[in-house]
Amino acid sequence: MKNAAILLLLVLAIAPIGHTQSVRPRKIIPVYIDPRGVRDETGQQFLLALKRALSESQGHDLGAADVDDRRLQFFLQLVTIDLGPITRAANTSFASITIEEMYRPNSYPVATMWYHKAFLLDHSKLDEIARQFVSDMDAHWCNHIKSSVGNCPKESIPPLYP
C-alpha cells in the first residue's frame, strides 16, 4: 500500500511536466501609417483596406506613433498617384510604400529603412492587395533580420530592383 501511494505521487508529479509546453507568444509589432502622401480616391480606399488588413493580422497592431515607447516599431509611409489622367485607366493608382523600423532590441534608437516597394493599385482588388502587402512585409522583415533567404516565407510583391 505504501509503495502504491508513493508510485501514485510520483506519477502525478511527473505527468504535468510532459504535457506543459512553453509556447512563446508571437510579438505584436506596432505599425504607424503616415497618410500624408495619399491624395487620390483609390489611394484613400487602399489606405482603409491596409488598415483593415493590419488590424486583422496577428503580428501587428495599428496605432498612433509613440516615440517614448522603447519597443520595436514600424513606421509606414504611403504615397499614391492617380494614373487616370496619364493612362486614361479609371480607378488605377500607383503606390509607393517605405517602412522604417525603430528601437530594435540591442540597437541604437535610429530609424532604418528596410522596405521600399512600388506597385499598381486596381480599385477592384484593394483588399486583396492590402493582404498581399502585409504578408510580403512579414516575409521581407524575416529576410531582413535573418540576413538570408532561407527559412522565411517567399515575398509576394517583386522588388523594384532586378
Helices and strands as residue ranges (DSSP letters): H 2-19, E 29-37, H 41-56, E 60-62, E 73-82, H 84-87, E 92-102, E 112-122, G 123-125, H 126-146
